Amino acid sequence: MERPIVIIPALNPLPTLINYTKALLELNIYKVIIVNDGSDPKYQYIFQELSMIEHCIVLKHEDNKGKGRALKTGFGYVLKYFPNTNFVLTVGAHGQHTLDDVKLILQNLRVFSNGIILGVRNFRSKDLPLFNAIGHRAASLLFKLLFHRRILDTQTGLRSIPTKELSWLLNVPGDSYDYDINMLVEAINRKTPIYEIPIGRVKIRKNSIIHYDEITNSQKIIQQIIANFTKYHKKNQE
């Protein structure tokens, strides 16, 4: 099995991230890179404990710059210090991706080694309102209509990316959640293969704030898809 590097963008994470990171490293992960994206000082003890875990690297933004920028920071670090690693995995910081979800992606690395692998969430979840589930289906159909490629979950944060693709990913616009869709659109333009692996149901932690988790607001997703199409359509006409 390949030994990829996991990149976790983290803003005000829960203490459970500590044991989750340890469990990830037991899955034959080479390194875990956690990007502290300007978290409140009261969460510093969590990052301090993470930095003491063997094979865990903690990077820091002094101010909150957004999920997309945090991912780019991780990508740049891998290219600089671990360029011979074949793959990186992006994973959420709040337990939205179970270890079984990650294992499914790892099991498919060799089979789909030439492209980006998306962990596609099951939106038939009791945690997700029916309106949002329908909205996600509509967003998927709209993406196919505009970009001629069906993507079932454009906002999933669980992705495997070949290291050789990271250079152009650093130049993809977007510092926030918009980076997730921008990445897919640029991959399609570059004819980079995109594969989809079904994972678990959408998980929404009740009575807590999940910072820049892959968004569940389908209206925002649709707006971003349209904005992307407008931008790329204009670019192709120039």
Secondary structure, 3 states (H helix, E strand, C coil): CCCCEEEEEECCCCCHHHHHHHHHHCCCCCEEEEEEECCCHHHHHHHHHHHCCCCEEEEEECCCCCHHHHHHHHHHHHHHHCCCCCEEEECCCCCCCCHHHHHHHHHCCCCCCCCEEEEEEECCCCCCCHHHHHHHHHHHHHHHHHHCCCCCCCCCCCEEEEHHHHHHHCCCCCCCCHHHHHHHHHHHHCCCCEEEEEEEECCCCCCCCCCCCCCCCHHHHHHHHHHHHHHHHHHHHC
